[in-house]
Amino acid sequence: MDKTIRTLERARSADGTLLAYERRGDGPPLVLVGGALATAASDAPLAELLAARFTVLTYDRRGRGGSEDRAGYAVEREIEDLAAVIEAAGGRARVHGTASGGALALRAAAAGVPVAHLSVYQPPYDPAVRPGRAPGAHVARTRELVARGQAGAALALHLRRTGTPDQLVARMRSSPLWSGLEAVAHTLPYDDAVTGDGSVPHRLLQQVPVRVMVADGGASPGPVREAAKLVADALPRGHHRTLTGQTDEVSPYVLAPVLETFFAP
């Protein structure tokens, strides 16, 4: 049972989209931005641990959970969404983003959204990809499956592409977890758009003016860790941190104290 007082609220983005968010705790504002398939509920365990030191906002990115969606998706709309949540937090906030949520947060900071300090965990770039490369076949296939209303197939494609074995995907299909993931799988093309061509966006990163911690897991694959280091090196005020023993499923109990130290007032 949650011991921290939380409130359920809505923010209105620049295009009128209503975004559902939860507010926990008391202190300097901190916004958590989830990655692919994540909702505000996904970040709840981390938010609970941070709420003793910060006012933590977790939100459903557009098209997920309690947030609305609109036709004509563009990455700029998601940047405006994050700006709306930060405005609801008080006008300026610390921000932590996981995976594609980190890529979105970096884009927002580069665009001038009022981010005080920024932390990202394993932004999903590929150090082997050269800038300007055409998107991989999986991007077009995911978009096609979503357009056809085949969210389950799009979800399975995403899981396999990100390293989930076929046998585990098959078991997940018959678990209660599957329906929740399938309900937000139509937003997978949004995450592909946020990540761009998949290369480390050096020019964009050079436009991020704030202090940034780029973290990875010590047990994550080599290319994931290399990408995190490249991102940190490209940022004017970047700092790289490896969390021993962690993978893409980082433990909130490991991550929370690291964020508390980095975001300390």
N, C-alpha and C positions, 0 to 999 in steps of 0.2 A: 504493500500500500504506500502511495506517495505521501511523504511527510511534508514536502515543500508545497506551500500555497501556490497554485497556478491558476491562471485565468485564460479563457478561450476568447479570442478576439478576431477581428478582421481588419485588414488594411486594404485601401483601394489604390491600385496601380494607376499609372498615367493614362492607360487606355481604358480605364474603368473596371478592369478585372478585379474581383474581390479575392483576397488571399487570406486563408485561415492561418492563424498563428497562435501559439501558446506562450505565455509569459510566466516565468518562474523566478523566485528569489528576489534579492534586493542588493543593489550595488551598481557599479558601472555597467552600462549595457553591453551585451555580447550576443551576436546573432550567429546561429549555427546554420549552415547551408548543406543540405544533403546531396548525395550523388545520385547516380542512376537508380531508379526504382525506390528510392528512399522517400519517406514522408516525415512529418513532424514527429510521429510516434517512433520512428527509427532512431532519432537523436535523443529521445526522452531519457534513457539511462545516463548518457553523458551530461545532459542538461541538469538532471537531478544532482549529480556530483558537483557541478559548477555553481549551482544556485546559492550555495552558502557564501560565495564571494562576489557574484555578479547577478544582475538582472538578465536572465537568459531567455532569448526568444528563439523558438524553433518554428519553422513554417512549412506548409505544404507548397512546394513549387507548383506553378500553374499546371492545371490538368490533373493534379493529384489530390487525394483525400478530400478535404473540405474546400479546396480552392477551385475557382472557376477556370475555364479555358476559353479561348477565342480562336476563330479561324485566322489564318495568315500568320503563323508563328514566325518570329524573328528573335535572334539572340538579344537584340536591343530591348525587346519587351521584358525578357527575364532580368536584364540589368535594371530596368525600371522597377520591376517587382522587388528586387533586393533593396533598391533605394527607398521604396515605399515602406518596407519593413523597418529599415533603419530609421526612417522618419518617425514611424510609430514608436521606436525605441527611445526617441529623444532627439533625433536629428544627426547624430554621429555615434558610431558604435565600433567596438572591436568585432572582428568577424573571423570565424573559423569555417573552412569549407573542406569537405571530404570528396576525393576523387573528382568527378565532373563538377561537383559543387565548389571545389577549390578552383577549378578552371574558370567557373562563372565569377567567383569572387575576385580573381585576378583581373578579369575583364572589367568588372565593375570599378575596381580601384584605379585601373588605367584610364577609365572613362571619367574619372572625377567624382564618383560617388563618395560621400563622406565617411570613409573607413579610417578609423583611428590607427589600429594596428591589425595585421592580417596573419593568420596561420592557415596553411593548407597541408592536407595529408594525401600523399601520393596522387598528385594531379595526373590524369591519364594520358600522358604524352608518350610517344615512342621515339627513343633517341636514334633509331635507325631510319626514320622517315625524313626525307628531305622536304623543305618548305615548297609549297606549290604543287605537291603531288596530288593527283586525282584521288578522291575518296575511295577507300577500299570497296570491294563488291558487297561486303556485308552492309554498308551504309544504305545503298540503293535497295538491297533486298529487305532490310528492316523497314524502310519507308514503304515499300510495296506491300509487305505483309500487313502493316498497320492500316494502310489505305483500304485493304480488302477486308478489314475487320478481323484479321487473324492474329489477335494479340498474343494468344498462347504460343503460336509458332514463332512470332517475333521474340518472345521471351526466351524460348528454348534456344533460338539462334544466338541471342545475346549471352546466355549462360555458357554455351559451348565455346563461343568466341573468347570469353574471358577466362577460360580454363576449367570450367566445370565438366567433369567426366560424364559421358553419355549415361552410364548406369545411375549416377546421382541425379541427373536431370529426370530420368524415368521415375525414380523414387519420389522426387519432389512433386511430380505431376499428381501423385495420389495422396499428397500430404495437405493439411489445412493451409500451409504456407503459400501454396501455389495460387489460390484464388486471389489473395491479397496482392501478390506480385503481378498477376495477370491484369488486375484492375488498373494498374498504372503503367503497363507495358506500352501503351500507345504513346507515352512520352519519351520513349527511347530515341526517336529521331531528334528530339530536342537536345538530348545530351550529345549526340553526334555533332549537331550544329555548334554547340558550345565548345567542343574540343577542336573543331575545325578540321584541318587535314591530318591531324594527329601528330604533327611535328612540334617540337618545343618552340613556342612563338617568341623568339628573342626580341623582335622589335616591340611587340606589345609589352613584354615584361620590362623593358627599359623605360616604359612610361609609367610604371607603378611607383609613386613617390613615397609610400609608407614603408615602415619596417615590416618585414615578412619572415616568418619562420616556415621553412619547407621541411616537412617530416616524412620519413618513410619507415617501414618495418624492417628490422634486421633479418627476418626470415622471408622477406618478399623476394621475388625473382630479380636477378641482376639488372635487367633492363629497366624495371620499375624504379630501382634505387638509383640507377644512373640518370634516369630522367629527372628525379627529384633533385639530384645534385646539379644537373645542368640548369634547371629552373632557378635554384638558389644562386648559382653563379651569374646568371643573366640579370638578376634583379639588382638595382642600385643599392638597396639596403637589405639584401637577402641573407639568410642564415640557415644552414642545413643541419638537421638533427635526425639521427637514427634511433629508433626505439627498439631496444634489444628484444629479440624473440617474437616481434609482432609481424603480422601479415596484412593483407587488405582488410581483414576483419579485426581491426585494432580494438583492444580491450579498453573500454571507457575508464577502467580503474588505472590503467597505465597512462592513458592520454590526459586525463583530467589534471593531475598534478603538474604535468608539463605545460599545459595551457595556463594554469593558474600562475605559474612562475613567469611565463612569457607575457601574459596580459596584466600582470600586477600593476596597480595604479602607481 
